[in-house]
Each structure stands twice: as structure tokens, then as C-alpha cells.
Amino acid sequence: MSLRSHVLSTYRKVLREATRWQAASGSTTDTWKEREYIKDEARRLFKRNKELTDEDEIKQHVKEANSRLEMAIHYKNPYPRPLNYPQTLLPPSERRKPISLEKTMKQAKPVYMKSYDD
């Protein structure tokens, strides 16, 4: 399967899941809001990354999309899960330089949150 078809397949899979999505609360309003969030988030992220040419970076974004979808299905919550940094990182100790703290925090960010760097 080519990389382009893999990306498009992932995009279709996310949109298909959005049409089948049922909110955990059972509320029709919540279901509608969560479906719209899934569609809008997918469109926003796929459009933002449409100019990427590096294959490894594209694969990383596809992996993120699949991870977020699997987590949403598993936890019945389409919204991103909060980050949990190791306690040793916050607050920064006197011995650490701010640059090393930022680098460590970036490395601690899980794959499903890479799109939230900006």
C-alpha cells in the first residue's frame, strides 16, 4: 500500500468512526458535539499536514491519528487525554537548565499529542 493511500485510508477511517460515534453519556446533544469535534479535528490536522513530504514524518502523523482513534474508541472520549509529565520535571530544579527541561518534556510527550506542539 502506498503512503498516500495509507493516509487517505486513515482519514476515511476517522471520518467513518465519526459517523458511528455515540457519546458515553447517551445524550443526543453530546453525541452530535463529539461527532462534529472528531470531523473538525481530523479535517484541521490533515489539512495542516497536507504539505509534508518527509515519509518518516508522514508515518509519524498517521501513527498519531491511529493512536488517537484507538484511544477515543477505548475510553469512549474523543478529546485528547491530558499530559502527565514525570514529577521530577516540575518544578524545575536549580541544577537543570531550562533548555534541558524543555527537551525532556518534549521527549515525554506521548505520540497521540505530537500535533499539539504549536
Short mmCIF file of the C-alpha atoms (twelve columns), coordinates in Angstrom:
data_MODEL
# 
_entry.id   MODEL 
# 
loop_
_atom_site.group_PDB 
_atom_site.id 
_atom_site.type_symbol 
_atom_site.label_atom_id 
_atom_site.label_alt_id 
_atom_site.label_comp_id 
_atom_site.label_asym_id 
_atom_site.label_seq_id 
_atom_site.Cartn_x 
_atom_site.Cartn_y 
_atom_site.Cartn_z 
_atom_site.pdbx_PDB_model_num 
ATOM 1   C CA . MET A 1   0.000   0.000  0.000  1 
ATOM 2   C CA . SER A 2   1.422   3.381  -0.968 1 
ATOM 3   C CA . LEU A 3   1.883   6.079  1.626  1 
ATOM 4   C CA . ARG A 4   -0.772  8.280  0.001  1 
ATOM 5   C CA . SER A 5   -3.372  5.514  0.066  1 
ATOM 6   C CA . HIS A 6   -2.433  4.723  3.663  1 
ATOM 7   C CA . VAL A 7   -3.017  8.371  4.680  1 
ATOM 8   C CA . LEU A 8   -6.334  8.513  2.822  1 
ATOM 9   C CA . SER A 9   -7.402  5.210  4.355  1 
ATOM 10  C CA . THR A 10  -6.666  6.562  7.830  1 
ATOM 11  C CA . TYR A 11  -8.610  9.744  7.082  1 
ATOM 12  C CA . ARG A 12  -11.621 7.748  5.860  1 
ATOM 13  C CA . LYS A 13  -11.415 5.503  8.913  1 
ATOM 14  C CA . VAL A 14  -11.550 8.523  11.245 1 
ATOM 15  C CA . LEU A 15  -14.496 10.053 9.373  1 
ATOM 16  C CA . ARG A 16  -16.316 6.709  9.322  1 
ATOM 17  C CA . GLU A 17  -15.864 6.398  13.080 1 
ATOM 18  C CA . ALA A 18  -17.251 9.923  13.490 1 
ATOM 19  C CA . THR A 19  -20.484 8.924  11.764 1 
ATOM 20  C CA . ARG A 20  -20.885 5.905  14.064 1 
ATOM 21  C CA . TRP A 21  -19.795 7.710  17.240 1 
ATOM 22  C CA . GLN A 22  -22.060 7.540  20.285 1 
ATOM 23  C CA . ALA A 23  -21.328 9.705  23.328 1 
ATOM 24  C CA . ALA A 24  -20.726 7.826  26.558 1 
ATOM 25  C CA . SER A 25  -23.389 9.951  28.246 1 
ATOM 26  C CA . GLY A 26  -26.006 8.728  25.778 1 
ATOM 27  C CA . SER A 27  -27.163 12.282 25.176 1 
ATOM 28  C CA . THR A 28  -28.053 13.160 21.588 1 
ATOM 29  C CA . THR A 29  -26.559 16.630 22.036 1 
ATOM 30  C CA . ASP A 30  -23.275 15.225 23.350 1 
ATOM 31  C CA . THR A 31  -23.170 12.689 20.532 1 
ATOM 32  C CA . TRP A 32  -23.633 15.421 17.940 1 
ATOM 33  C CA . LYS A 33  -20.965 17.657 19.556 1 
ATOM 34  C CA . GLU A 34  -18.447 14.820 19.770 1 
ATOM 35  C CA . ARG A 35  -19.092 13.751 16.163 1 
ATOM 36  C CA . GLU A 36  -18.527 17.327 14.984 1 
ATOM 37  C CA . TYR A 37  -15.360 17.569 17.082 1 
ATOM 38  C CA . ILE A 38  -13.953 14.375 15.534 1 
ATOM 39  C CA . LYS A 39  -14.679 15.573 11.990 1 
ATOM 40  C CA . ASP A 40  -13.376 19.100 12.574 1 
ATOM 41  C CA . GLU A 41  -10.223 17.881 14.308 1 
ATOM 42  C CA . ALA A 42  -9.499  15.368 11.538 1 
ATOM 43  C CA . ARG A 43  -10.005 17.976 8.820  1 
ATOM 44  C CA . ARG A 44  -7.871  20.530 10.651 1 
ATOM 45  C CA . LEU A 45  -4.940  18.211 11.267 1 
ATOM 46  C CA . PHE A 46  -4.976  16.532 7.862  1 
ATOM 47  C CA . LYS A 47  -5.164  19.902 6.082  1 
ATOM 48  C CA . ARG A 48  -2.395  21.333 8.236  1 
ATOM 49  C CA . ASN A 49  -0.124  18.434 7.342  1 
ATOM 50  C CA . LYS A 50  -1.008  18.070 3.654  1 
ATOM 51  C CA . GLU A 51  2.226   19.759 2.521  1 
ATOM 52  C CA . LEU A 52  4.509   17.286 4.316  1 
ATOM 53  C CA . THR A 53  6.961   15.462 2.076  1 
ATOM 54  C CA . ASP A 54  9.184   13.582 4.526  1 
ATOM 55  C CA . GLU A 55  7.970   9.964  4.630  1 
ATOM 56  C CA . ASP A 56  9.044   9.370  8.222  1 
ATOM 57  C CA . GLU A 57  7.198   12.461 9.418  1 
ATOM 58  C CA . ILE A 58  4.074   11.447 7.476  1 
ATOM 59  C CA . LYS A 59  4.217   7.968  9.001  1 
ATOM 60  C CA . GLN A 60  4.553   9.524  12.454 1 
ATOM 61  C CA . HIS A 61  1.422   11.638 11.899 1 
ATOM 62  C CA . VAL A 62  -0.519  8.605  10.630 1 
ATOM 63  C CA . LYS A 63  0.598   6.701  13.713 1 
ATOM 64  C CA . GLU A 64  -0.650  9.585  15.864 1 
ATOM 65  C CA . ALA A 65  -4.022  9.579  14.094 1 
ATOM 66  C CA . ASN A 66  -4.410  5.841  14.636 1 
ATOM 67  C CA . SER A 67  -3.364  6.131  18.297 1 
ATOM 68  C CA . ARG A 68  -5.836  8.922  18.958 1 
ATOM 69  C CA . LEU A 69  -8.613  6.974  17.243 1 
ATOM 70  C CA . GLU A 70  -7.892  3.801  19.217 1 
ATOM 71  C CA . MET A 71  -7.774  5.758  22.492 1 
ATOM 72  C CA . ALA A 72  -11.025 7.535  21.668 1 
ATOM 73  C CA . ILE A 73  -12.745 4.235  20.973 1 
ATOM 74  C CA . HIS A 74  -11.281 2.550  24.045 1 
ATOM 75  C CA . TYR A 75  -12.046 5.362  26.510 1 
ATOM 76  C CA . LYS A 76  -15.229 6.480  24.701 1 
ATOM 77  C CA . ASN A 77  -13.831 10.019 24.737 1 
ATOM 78  C CA . PRO A 78  -12.759 11.753 21.503 1 
ATOM 79  C CA . TYR A 79  -10.899 14.582 23.229 1 
ATOM 80  C CA . PRO A 80  -7.129  14.383 23.776 1 
ATOM 81  C CA . ARG A 81  -6.045  12.999 27.086 1 
ATOM 82  C CA . PRO A 82  -4.056  15.341 29.343 1 
ATOM 83  C CA . LEU A 83  -0.309  15.021 29.561 1 
ATOM 84  C CA . ASN A 84  1.216   13.504 32.661 1 
ATOM 85  C CA . TYR A 85  4.820   14.568 32.999 1 
ATOM 86  C CA . PRO A 86  7.092   12.817 35.481 1 
ATOM 87  C CA . GLN A 87  7.084   14.612 38.844 1 
ATOM 88  C CA . THR A 88  10.839  15.035 38.671 1 
ATOM 89  C CA . LEU A 89  10.368  17.513 35.819 1 
ATOM 90  C CA . LEU A 90  8.082   20.002 37.519 1 
ATOM 91  C CA . PRO A 91  9.011   22.382 39.034 1 
ATOM 92  C CA . PRO A 92  12.477  22.601 37.508 1 
ATOM 93  C CA . SER A 93  15.316  22.057 39.931 1 
ATOM 94  C CA . GLU A 94  18.148  24.511 40.329 1 
ATOM 95  C CA . ARG A 95  20.579  22.112 38.659 1 
ATOM 96  C CA . ARG A 96  18.659  21.873 35.390 1 
ATOM 97  C CA . LYS A 97  18.895  24.336 32.594 1 
ATOM 98  C CA . PRO A 98  15.555  25.413 31.052 1 
ATOM 99  C CA . ILE A 99  16.665  24.061 27.665 1 
ATOM 100 C CA . SER A 100 17.211  20.555 29.026 1 
ATOM 101 C CA . LEU A 101 13.835  20.743 30.785 1 
ATOM 102 C CA . GLU A 102 12.079  21.660 27.538 1 
ATOM 103 C CA . LYS A 103 13.870  18.848 25.705 1 
ATOM 104 C CA . THR A 104 12.908  16.318 28.373 1 
ATOM 105 C CA . MET A 105 9.280   17.490 28.366 1 
ATOM 106 C CA . LYS A 106 9.159   17.207 24.570 1 
ATOM 107 C CA . GLN A 107 10.531  13.671 24.753 1 
ATOM 108 C CA . ALA A 108 7.980   12.769 27.432 1 
ATOM 109 C CA . LYS A 109 5.073   13.842 25.204 1 
ATOM 110 C CA . PRO A 110 3.157   10.746 24.036 1 
ATOM 111 C CA . VAL A 111 2.629   10.002 20.339 1 
ATOM 112 C CA . TYR A 112 -1.037  10.973 20.420 1 
ATOM 113 C CA . MET A 113 -0.163  14.554 21.443 1 
ATOM 114 C CA . LYS A 114 2.513   15.436 18.867 1 
ATOM 115 C CA . SER A 115 0.103   17.638 16.881 1 
ATOM 116 C CA . TYR A 116 -0.313  19.930 19.851 1 
ATOM 117 C CA . ASP A 117 3.249   21.290 19.752 1 
ATOM 118 C CA . ASP A 118 2.105   24.682 18.444 1 
# 
